[in-house]
Structure formats: C-alpha cells, structure tokens
Amino acid sequence: MFGKVLTPAEVAAVPTSSEPWIEPTEIQPVPTVEQMETWMPDLDPTKKRFRWEQNVQTGERKAIELTLEEYRHRHVAKIKSRNEYVLRKVEEVRKAKRQAILEKLIDAEEAKIV
C-alpha cells in the first residue's frame, strides 16, 4: 500500500500547492509513540506524499510514495516544526514589546536632559 512506485498519472493527481499556508497561532500537543502506532495518513489520492529517486547511471527518475513510517515521522516533524515557529514568533513579539518600552524610556530620559 505505502512505499510503491507511483505512475506519472498518480504523481500528476497530487496538486503542487494544495492549500494556502495558515500561520499557526497555538502550540499543538506532539503525539506520543502509542498514538502514532495507530495514526494513519489521509488515503485521499490527492493527499499522497512521495519522494523522488533518481538512478545516476541511467538517469531514470521514479516517484516513490512514502512508507507508513515516513508518513508518521513527517507528521510528527510537522507538528514540532509548527510549535517551534509559534514559540519563535511569541519570542519575537516579546522582544519587540521590550524594545518599544526601552525606546520610550530612553526618549523620556533624553527629554529630561534637554
């Protein structure tokens, strides 16, 4: 079922940009190992994920669907990546607020001196 070589028609059925990226705003819980043992990817043919393999001697290029283990690893990695993005954005906002406060304090001190 997973890990098979896809035909050009199956590769063409997978849209290149299926959905617009929606910026995550909250941290999602990372699934446990036990939860991932029963997790299955969406079986919709338009949701297939694959990797390209190329034979350097013959130049033949094959699209191979991800194995179930690769799907699961990719799912967890995507959640972790989005969580890191949310944390990074929160930190950037915090630093921007602190910088704005610092600028106000410096402006106020400079106004006292003049």
Secondary structure as GFF3:
##gff-version 3
##sequence-region A 1 114
A	DSSP	beta_strand	5	6	.	.	.	ID=ss1
A	DSSP	alpha_helix	8	13	.	.	.	ID=ss2
A	DSSP	alpha_helix	33	38	.	.	.	ID=ss3
A	DSSP	three_ten_helix	45	47	.	.	.	ID=ss4
A	DSSP	beta_strand	50	54	.	.	.	ID=ss5
A	DSSP	beta_strand	61	65	.	.	.	ID=ss6
A	DSSP	alpha_helix	68	113	.	.	.	ID=ss7
###
